[in-house]
């Protein structure tokens, strides 16, 4: 899909007030279990600095912060951030773009994003930025909707997304159009294997994933290399990829 960041942000602004309740209903209570699994995968520790991208209403940020880590929540939706600040007034929240993170390089011990990478216009650019702001050896955890590997479950899941979810969203007082977007964005999103390739392409090592709820959601992990030679090699490759190719002038 041709995702326009301003339009997507406006859509999330419109659903911010009922977002947590609607998600709990639509997921059948699994949203809380996915959050627990994500927090365990991050393995937050006291004294660490952790970036929670697409933090939404701050629910995930608050769960991570219970470990004693310092958590910075970032989102591109002012409406979501207003709700996050209302619910968690002592936490730190920043408005920003996942493709242009407003942080210096090598700043965070861990970076996580839950159900947000799919909403970024250029997800590979966002992965590059996550790599940049992580310290060497830092941890990446991505929780995102995915594709159930079993065909019959996949078909049932997409039927639920198309026909049931918008109706439930309307009943809970949320924006049904936003949840039609959700259905379309999930169907267009790559499967577990392809997302793993994107993560490796950004320079991460120790890349792995595990399915949650039969593959409705996948939990992806990676590490920024700590070896200086590997870091230099990744930087050189990325620099070469972004360098413009010189135009060869025809010989007279």
C-alpha positions in Angstrom: 0.0 0.0 0.0 1.0 3.6 -0.6 1.0 4.7 3.1 1.0 8.4 3.6 2.4 9.2 7.1 0.2 12.2 7.8 -3.0 10.2 6.9 -1.9 7.3 9.0 -1.1 9.5 11.9 -4.5 11.2 11.6 -6.2 7.8 11.6 -4.5 6.9 14.9 -5.4 10.3 16.4 -9.0 9.4 15.7 -8.9 6.1 17.5 -6.6 7.0 20.4 -9.3 7.3 23.1 -10.7 3.7 22.6 -7.5 2.1 21.2 -6.6 -0.1 24.2 -10.1 -1.3 24.8 -10.8 -2.1 21.2 -7.5 -3.9 20.8 -8.3 -6.1 23.9 -11.7 -7.0 22.4 -10.5 -7.6 18.9 -7.5 -9.8 20.0 -9.7 -11.8 22.4 -7.4 -10.8 25.2 -4.3 -11.9 23.4 -2.9 -8.3 23.2 -1.9 -8.6 26.9 -0.1 -11.9 26.3 1.7 -10.5 23.2 2.9 -7.6 25.4 4.2 -10.0 28.1 6.1 -12.0 25.5 7.6 -8.9 23.9 8.8 -7.6 27.3 10.4 -10.9 28.1 12.1 -10.9 24.7 13.5 -7.4 25.3 14.8 -8.6 28.7 14.9 -5.0 30.1 17.4 -4.4 33.0 17.7 -1.7 35.6 19.8 1.2 34.4 19.4 0.4 30.7 18.0 3.0 28.2 15.3 1.5 25.9 13.4 3.0 23.0 9.8 2.0 22.4 8.9 3.1 18.9 5.2 3.3 17.9 4.5 3.4 21.7 0.8 4.4 21.1 -0.9 5.0 24.4 2.2 4.0 26.4 1.0 0.6 27.6 4.1 -1.2 26.3 6.4 1.5 27.6 5.0 1.2 31.1 5.4 -2.5 31.0 9.0 -2.3 30.0 9.7 0.4 32.6 8.6 -1.8 35.5 12.1 -3.5 35.2 13.8 -0.3 36.3 15.0 0.6 32.8 14.6 4.1 31.5 12.1 4.0 28.6 11.6 6.6 25.9 8.3 6.2 24.0 8.1 7.6 20.5 5.1 7.9 18.2 4.1 10.0 15.2 0.5 10.4 16.4 -0.1 13.4 18.6 -3.4 11.9 19.7 -1.8 8.7 20.8 0.9 10.6 22.7 -1.7 12.8 24.4 -3.3 9.6 25.7 0.0 8.2 26.7 1.0 11.3 28.7 -2.5 11.3 30.4 -2.2 7.7 31.4 1.5 7.8 32.3 2.4 11.4 33.3 5.8 10.5 34.8 7.1 8.7 31.6 9.0 10.3 28.7 7.3 10.4 25.4 8.6 12.0 22.2 6.8 12.8 18.9 8.9 11.6 16.0 9.3 9.7 12.8 10.6 6.1 12.9 12.5 6.8 9.6 14.3 9.8 11.1 14.7 9.1 14.8 15.6 12.2 16.8 18.4 10.5 18.8 22.2 10.3 18.4 23.8 7.1 17.3 24.7 4.3 19.7 22.3 5.7 22.4 20.0 2.8 23.4 20.6 -0.7 24.9 17.5 -2.0 23.3 15.0 -0.8 20.7 11.5 -2.3 20.3 8.5 -1.7 18.1 5.1 -3.4 18.5 2.6 -3.4 15.7 4.1 -0.3 14.2 6.7 -1.2 11.6 3.8 -2.2 9.3 2.6 1.4 9.4 5.9 3.0 8.4 6.1 4.2 4.8 9.6 2.7 4.2 10.1 0.0 6.8 13.7 -0.7 5.7 14.7 2.9 6.4 13.2 2.5 9.9 15.2 -0.7 10.5 18.4 1.2 9.5 17.5 3.9 12.0 16.9 1.4 14.8 20.3 -0.1 14.0 21.9 3.4 14.1 20.6 4.4 17.5 21.4 1.0 19.2 24.7 0.6 21.0 27.0 -2.1 19.7 25.6 -5.3 21.1 22.2 -3.7 21.5 19.0 -5.7 21.2 16.2 -5.3 18.7 12.7 -6.8 19.3 9.8 -6.4 16.8 6.3 -7.7 17.5 4.2 -7.6 14.4 1.1 -9.2 12.8 2.2 -11.9 10.5 0.9 -14.9 8.4 -0.2 -18.1 10.1 1.8 -20.9 8.3 -1.2 -23.3 8.3 -3.4 -22.6 5.3 -6.7 -23.2 7.0 -5.8 -21.0 9.9 -4.6 -18.3 7.5 -7.8 -18.4 5.6 -9.9 -18.2 8.8 -7.7 -15.3 10.1 -8.1 -13.2 6.9 -11.9 -13.9 6.9 -12.0 -12.6 10.5 -10.0 -9.5 9.5 -12.2 -8.7 6.6 -15.7 -9.4 7.9 -15.7 -9.5 11.7 -13.1 -7.0 12.8 -14.6 -3.8 11.3 -18.0 -4.7 12.9 -16.5 -5.3 16.3 -14.6 -2.0 16.0 -17.8 -0.1 15.2 -19.6 -1.7 18.2 -16.8 -0.7 20.6 -17.1 2.9 19.4 -13.9 2.9 17.4 -13.3 4.1 13.8 -14.3 1.1 11.6 -12.4 2.6 8.6 -9.2 2.5 10.6 -9.6 -1.2 11.2 -10.3 -1.8 7.5 -6.9 -0.2 7.0 -5.6 -2.6 9.6 -6.9 -5.6 7.5 -5.4 -4.3 4.3 -2.0 -3.5 5.9 -1.8 -7.0 7.4 -2.6 -8.7 4.1 0.1 -6.6 2.3 2.7 -7.2 5.0 5.6 -9.7 4.3 5.7 -13.0 6.0 8.1 -14.0 8.8 10.9 -15.1 6.5 10.9 -11.9 4.4 10.9 -9.6 7.5 13.8 -11.6 8.9 15.7 -10.9 5.6 15.0 -7.2 6.0 16.3 -7.3 9.6 19.5 -9.0 8.4 19.8 -6.5 5.6 19.9 -3.7 8.1 23.0 -5.2 9.6 21.5 -7.2 12.5 22.9 -10.6 13.5 21.5 -13.4 15.6 18.2 -12.8 13.8 15.4 -15.2 14.7 11.6 -15.2 15.2 8.9 -17.2 16.9 5.2 -17.3 16.2 2.6 -16.3 18.7 -1.0 -17.3 18.5 -0.4 -19.8 15.7 1.5 -17.2 13.6 -1.1 -14.4 13.8 1.7 -12.5 15.4 5.5 -13.0 15.1 8.1 -11.9 17.6 11.4 -11.0 15.8 14.7 -10.5 17.4 18.2 -9.4 16.4 21.4 -7.9 17.7 23.6 -5.0 16.6 27.1 -6.5 16.2 29.6 -5.6 18.9 32.7 -6.5 16.9 34.3 -3.4 15.5 35.3 -5.1 12.2 31.8 -6.2 11.6 30.4 -2.8 12.4 32.8 -1.2 10.0 31.9 -3.7 7.3 28.1 -3.0 7.7 28.8 0.8 7.7 30.8 0.5 4.5 28.1 -1.6 2.8 25.4 0.9 3.7 27.5 3.8 2.5 28.1 2.1 -0.8 24.4 1.4 -1.2 23.4 5.0 -0.6 26.2 6.6 -2.7 24.8 7.8 -6.1 26.0 5.9 -9.1 28.1 8.2 -11.4 26.7 8.8 -14.8 29.0 7.6 -17.5 29.2 10.2 -20.3 29.4 8.8 -23.8 32.8 9.0 -25.4 33.0 11.5 -28.3 
